[in-house]
Amino acid sequence: MPEQTIRLHRSAPAKPAEGQPCNGCGICCALETCPPGRLRFMRAKGPCPALEWSEPAGCYRCGLLANPRQYIGCLPGIGESPARRLLTRWIAAGQGCDCSAEVQS
């Protein structure tokens, strides 16, 4: 992967090792946009427009997953809960860190 500079919140947690549980560091979404984000925002390069900083949680969250109505709008025939289930599966949320980027401070 070529060297790239990304800007994250100063309080963002450090990137976990690949395969470890996601901690909301935001690095993966700052580097590239996931498949549903690519469809929604018509772009593959990061940062994803739906990457949201959560001050109370002290980490990044996926806005598509946390607030689907805000980013996707009206979901004809699909309520928010089914949309969240679909997005959770599509982006493999909760499956562990799959970002192989090496981080330098």
C-alpha positions in Angstrom: 0.0 0.0 0.0 1.5 3.4 -0.9 2.2 5.9 1.9 -0.8 8.1 2.7 -1.5 10.7 5.3 -4.9 10.7 7.0 -6.2 13.1 9.6 -8.0 11.7 12.6 -9.3 13.1 15.9 -6.5 13.4 18.4 -8.4 11.2 20.9 -9.0 8.4 18.5 -7.9 5.0 19.8 -4.9 3.4 18.4 -5.5 0.9 15.5 -5.9 -2.6 16.8 -4.0 -5.5 15.3 -5.6 -7.1 12.3 -8.2 -9.6 13.4 -8.7 -8.0 16.8 -12.1 -6.4 17.7 -12.8 -3.1 16.1 -12.3 -0.2 18.6 -13.5 2.7 16.3 -10.0 4.0 15.4 -11.4 5.1 12.0 -8.3 4.3 10.0 -10.1 1.9 7.6 -12.8 4.3 6.8 -10.4 7.2 6.5 -8.4 5.3 3.9 -11.2 3.9 1.7 -14.9 3.7 1.4 -16.7 0.4 2.0 -19.0 -1.1 -0.7 -22.2 0.4 0.6 -20.5 3.8 0.9 -19.2 3.5 -2.6 -22.7 3.0 -3.9 -24.1 5.8 -1.7 -21.4 8.4 -2.3 -20.0 7.3 -5.7 -16.4 7.2 -4.5 -13.9 4.6 -3.5 -11.2 6.7 -1.9 -11.5 7.8 1.7 -12.3 9.4 3.9 -15.8 8.1 3.8 -18.3 10.9 4.1 -20.2 8.8 6.7 -17.3 8.5 9.1 -18.5 10.1 12.3 -16.6 11.0 15.4 -18.6 10.1 18.6 -17.4 12.4 21.4 -19.3 10.5 24.1 -17.8 7.2 23.0 -14.4 8.6 22.2 -14.2 6.8 18.9 -15.4 6.8 15.3 -18.7 5.2 14.1 -20.1 4.3 10.7 -22.8 6.8 10.0 -24.4 4.5 7.5 -24.9 2.0 10.3 -25.6 4.4 13.1 -27.8 6.8 11.2 -29.0 5.1 8.0 -31.9 7.5 7.5 -29.6 10.5 7.6 -27.3 9.1 4.9 -29.6 6.9 2.8 -32.8 8.9 3.3 -36.1 7.2 2.9 -35.7 3.5 2.8 -38.7 2.3 0.7 -40.0 -1.0 2.0 -37.2 -1.3 4.5 -37.2 0.1 8.0 -34.2 1.3 9.9 -33.7 -2.0 11.8 -33.5 -4.2 8.6 -31.3 -1.6 7.0 -28.9 -1.8 10.0 -28.9 -5.6 9.9 -28.1 -5.5 6.1 -25.3 -2.9 6.5 -23.9 -4.7 9.5 -23.5 -7.8 7.5 -22.3 -6.1 4.3 -19.5 -4.2 6.1 -18.7 -7.2 8.4 -19.2 -5.0 11.5 -18.2 -6.8 14.6 -16.0 -9.3 12.8 -12.7 -7.7 13.8 -10.2 -5.3 12.2 -9.6 -6.1 8.6 -7.4 -3.1 7.9 -3.8 -4.1 7.0 -2.5 -0.5 7.0 0.7 0.1 8.9 0.3 3.2 11.2 3.1 5.7 11.9 2.7 8.4 14.4 
